[in-house]
Amino acid sequence: MKKICFLLFIMVATYATGQNKDYTISMNGLGSLKLGMNQAQLEKLLNQKLLLDNYLDTINDHNWDTARLKYKGINVQLEFTRSYYAPNVFHMRLIGIRASSPLCKTATGIGIGSDRLKIIAGYDSYHVNIQPGYANYYQTEQGKGKSTLSILDDAASTLDYWSDAYTMVFYLLNKKVVSFELKAKLKEER
């Protein structure tokens, strides 16, 4: 009986470890979702078709699009940009992932509910930017207790045009994480 219980414990622990990797936040992705993947790669990974409204909108010059969907049972928002690899030939590439599930954590355990100081200590070798309000691109959503903490890699902090650049953004309410976003500025493909 003890051998069966021990074997069952090992199987459950192995399954739980595999599940945690699905929700691990890193500078370049969330689990299997990696920034820079193209739409076809994502559709194969997710086993579903992604409907992007602006995918074929070349008249209005919309280079960005988003999709909201479930990934491993959690809600995520994916952001895409048009990436040209030949004249007038492009595909959509993943440049942003946003979620607010408590299942999502960094390898060091930073996730929803984590304190601002834990993030700063965990990324002390990176460039850190803290600002009031929820900063989303060119607008900021103000509000009492709202702030944005961004972790930038070297290419993002120096605006290096020739390298892929990654940023991990934590949205805080009263100095605690309520959601996160992963962003990438990617080189053009050739």
Long-range contacts (C-beta under 8 A, 24 or more apart in sequence): 20-105, 22-72, 23-72, 23-74, 23-101, 23-103, 23-104, 23-105, 24-104, 24-105, 24-106, 24-107, 25-104, 25-105, 25-106, 25-110, 25-111, 25-168, 25-180, 25-182, 26-106, 26-107, 26-182, 27-151, 27-153, 27-166, 27-167, 27-168, 27-182, 28-166, 28-182, 28-184, 29-97, 29-182, 30-71, 30-76, 30-97, 30-99, 30-104, 30-182, 31-71, 31-72, 33-71, 33-76, 33-78, 33-94, 33-97, 34-94, 35-94, 35-95, 35-96, 35-97, 35-166, 35-182, 35-183, 35-184, 35-186, 36-93, 36-94, 36-95, 36-164, 36-184, 36-186, 37-93, 37-94, 38-83, 38-91, 38-92, 38-93, 38-94, 39-80, 39-91, 39-92, 39-93, 39-94, 40-91, 42-78, 42-94, 46-71, 50-78, 52-80, 52-92, 55-92, 65-92, 66-96, 71-99, 74-99, 74-101, 74-103, 74-104, 75-99, 75-100, 75-101, 79-183, 81-186, 83-186, 83-188, 83-189, 84-188, 84-189, 85-188, 85-189, 85-190, 93-186, 93-189, 94-184, 95-183, 95-184, 95-185, 95-186, 96-181, 96-182, 96-183, 96-184, 97-181, 97-182, 98-179, 98-180, 98-181, 98-182, 99-179, 99-180, 100-178, 100-179, 100-180, 104-180, 110-170, 110-177, 111-177, 111-180, 112-177, 112-178, 112-179, 113-176, 113-177, 114-170, 114-176, 114-177, 115-175, 115-176, 116-147, 116-149, 116-172, 116-175, 116-176, 117-175, 119-149, 119-151, 119-170, 119-177, 120-149, 123-151, 123-168, 126-151, 126-152, 126-153, 127-151, 127-152, 127-153, 127-154, 127-156, 127-157, 128-152, 134-171, 135-169, 145-173, 145-174, 145-175, 146-171, 146-172, 146-173, 147-172, 147-175, 148-172, 155-185, 156-185, 162-187, 163-187
